[in-house]
Amino acid sequence: MHPSTLIAAWLFVVVAVQLLAAEMLLAALLLLPLCGTVALRRWLQLVWRARWLLGSLLLILAWGTAGDAVWDFPLAPSTQGLRDAGTHAGRLVLLLMAVVVLRQHLPLPELLSGFYRLLAPLRRCRVDVDRALVRLLLVLDMLDRLPRPADWRALLAAPASGQTQVLELSDRSLSRRDHLLMALLLISLPALVALAAA
């Protein structure tokens, strides 16, 4: 299967996660251990890095959403706000696992090749796909190799590496099966949205 098809399926999963209701979201979270111990370890690292975002989400939604107070106290969060915060936090941690699984199954060259094929139609709109791909490569490379300093000023003081990097893509065309799977994903997307809205 072409990497572009896997990325398109991943994007479909990302949209599907955003449409999950609370019960289905909880069931999906309980199935996360099936992804394997390596994926779970990497996922826990990403969740830990997103802890401030998750905490902010809880504070903003739990105390900023109108509704019935959880307890009889002037600064109590609302029940609806806590429910919304839990739903959005659950969706976010599921998306983090989706990122881990995608990176685990697609090495960086194949990931870039898949994005290259998916973004190729944007050339007709005068979008510089090569530049976008190089920027994506630089961000992913920095995320993989950059140490986590205790102080953010250490990042500014780090000297720039003068090494020249060469990017080679092993590009191959999509097969009929890939075109068929992408068409099925595209057709089923409105049906998924309609099902979630019902």
N, C-alpha and C positions, 0 to 999 in steps of 0.2 A: 504494500500500500504506500502511496506517495505521502511524504511528510505534509504536503498541503491538505490532503484529505484528513489526516490526523488532527491538524490544527483546526480545520473547519469543524470536525466533530467536537473538538475541545471547546470551540466558541459556542457550539450548540449546547454543550453541557453548562457553560457559563450562563447562558440565557435561561436554561432550565432551572438552575439553582436559584436564580432571582425570582422564579415563579413558585417556588416550593412554599406550601403552607406549613404551619407550625408542626403538625403531626408528621408529615412527610420529611420535614427538615430534621426532626429528632431521629427518625428512622435512618436517614442518610448518615447522620453523625454517628449513630451506633454501628454502622457498617464500615467506618473508617479503618479499624484494625485489619480489615481484609486486604488493605493496600500493601501490607508488609511492614516489617520492623524498620527497614532502612527509610522508607517513605515516611513512616510515623516519626522517626527521629528528626528528619529534615523538616517535617511539618511543624513539630513542636518548636523548633528553632525559629521558624517563620512566625508562629503564633506569639512567641516570646518577644520577637522584634516588633510585632504589631500591638503589643500590650497597651501602649499609650493611646493608640487609635481606638482600640476596643473599650478602654476605660472612658475615653471622651464620648464615644457613642452611647455608652450606658448613662453617663451623666446628662448628656443633652436630651436624649429621648425619654429617660425615666423621669426627669424633673421638668422637662420642657413640654411634655405632651399633656393636654388636658384630659381629665378623667377622674375616676374614683380614687381617693387616697388609699394607699396600702394600709396605713395605720392612722389613728386619730392624732395627728401632730401637724403643726403649721408648715413644716418643710418636708413633708412626706412625699415620696415619689408616687406617681399614679400607676394603677394596675395596668392600664392600657399602654402607658409608657414603658413599663418593664417588659410587657409582652412584645412591643415593637423593638425594644433594644435587644431582647433575646433572639428575635427573628433575624434582625439585621446582623447581629454578631455571629449567629449560626451560619448565615449565608457567607459572611466574610471568611470564616474559618474553613468552610467547605471550598471556597474559591482558592484559598491558600493550598489546600490539598490537591486541587486540580492543577495548580501551577507546579507543585512537586512532582505529580505523576507525569505531566507533560515533559518536564525537564529530565525525568528519569528515563523515559522511553524514547526521547528524541535528543541525541547528542547535538551540540551546538552547530556543527556544519549542516546537519539535516534540518534543524530548526530554522536556520537562516535560508536554506534552500526552499523550505516550505513557504516561508513568508515571502520570499522572492517571487514565487509562482502566484501566490494569492494577491500580491500587490501589483503584479505586472499589468493588469487592465487599467490601473490608475495612470499609466504613462499617457494614455489618450487625453487625460485631463491635465497634462503637463506637470504631473507630480514626479519629482526626482526619486525614483524607487531606490536607486543605488545609494544615494545619500542617506535615505531613511534606514536602509539596511545596515550601513556602516555605523550609524548612530546607535541602532539597536545592538549591534555587536559590541560596541564600546561600553554600553551600559551593562550588558550581560557579563562581559569580561571583567568590568570593574566590580560587579557584585560578587563574582566568584573569587577574585584575587585580592580585593582590598581588605586589609586587616581592620578590625573594629577597634579604633583607639578609644581610650577612656575620655579623651577631651576632643571636641570637634576642631579645635585650633590645630591639632596635630595633622589633620588632613590638609589644611592650608599651608602648613610648613613643609609638607612632603615635597621633595623635588620631583619635577616632571621627568619621566623616563624618555630618553631621546631615541629609543628603539623604534625602528620602522616595522610596522606590522603589515603582512601580506594576507589578504583575504581571498581564498579560492572557494568557489562554489561548485559542487558537483551537481549541476542542474540536469534534470531529466524531465521529459514531458509526461503529462498525466495520461494514464491508461483509460480505456473505456469504463472500466470498473470504478475508477476514481471519479470520472465525470458523473457516472450514475449515482454513486454515493453522495456526491455533493448536491446533485439535483434533488435527491430524496431528502437530504437535510434541509435544503432551502424550501421545499414544498411542505415539509412537516413543521417548520417553524411557526407559520401562522396558526396551524392546528393546535400546536402546543400552547400558544398565547391564548387562543380562544377557549381551550380546555381549562386553563388556569383562571380565566375570567368568569367562567360559568359557576 
